[in-house]
């Protein structure tokens, strides 16, 4: 009797797909695009040409890459070129702030002005912060978002615990403030309440009202947040 387990053959990893434990990166080539940029003095529509580029789409689950990390995915993103785009598709319970901070560094340094975040369903804790990092922020009607303060556990000698806790508060809360307070996504009072334990839960309508979401995906079409609010109000009458 052969007790050896039969291991099914693994598909070779494609060059345009990189997978970690919780995230998957897809790289697609986008053709040259003609994009409207408004109207001139003669009320003629004016266009600009967007050159061919790569679109990096990262499907984000929880920020919990303890085993393998995200070295391959981050390496690919850091090697993006001038016109390349980044899309983060989020369905996340949250996780490690450090991992989310790495995505934020990439956005600020490689994809500033060219990042879209999509809240497919849930974005809690670090998942909520990741959604707020986008220049264009799209939600579905089933979107569910939650802001709260960070959780942590620190071990060691008494002085070490005190020093590390003090540093963590300064480092992490500066990160939080830049993303959700300086942008006006939470008011000053709301932000202060969050730091003492208040959780903030928001649906698609609330995200639009606060201008956290810029668009809503409805029946396959992106609707600007302002237009979506008018649609909601009309349905409530």
Secondary structure as UniProt FT lines:
FT   TURN            15..16
FT   STRAND          17..19
FT   STRAND          23..30
FT   STRAND          33..39
FT   TURN            41..42
FT   STRAND          45..50
FT   STRAND          53..60
FT   TURN            69..70
FT   HELIX           71..78
FT   TURN            82..83
FT   STRAND          85..92
FT   HELIX           97..110
FT   TURN            112..113
FT   STRAND          115..124
FT   HELIX           126..132
FT   STRAND          136..140
FT   TURN            141..142
FT   STRAND          144..147
FT   HELIX           158..176
FT   HELIX           177..181
FT   TURN            182..183
FT   HELIX           188..195
FT   TURN            196..197
FT   STRAND          200..203
FT   HELIX           204..209
FT   TURN            210..211
FT   STRAND          215..218
FT   TURN            219..220
FT   STRAND          221..224
FT   HELIX           225..236
//
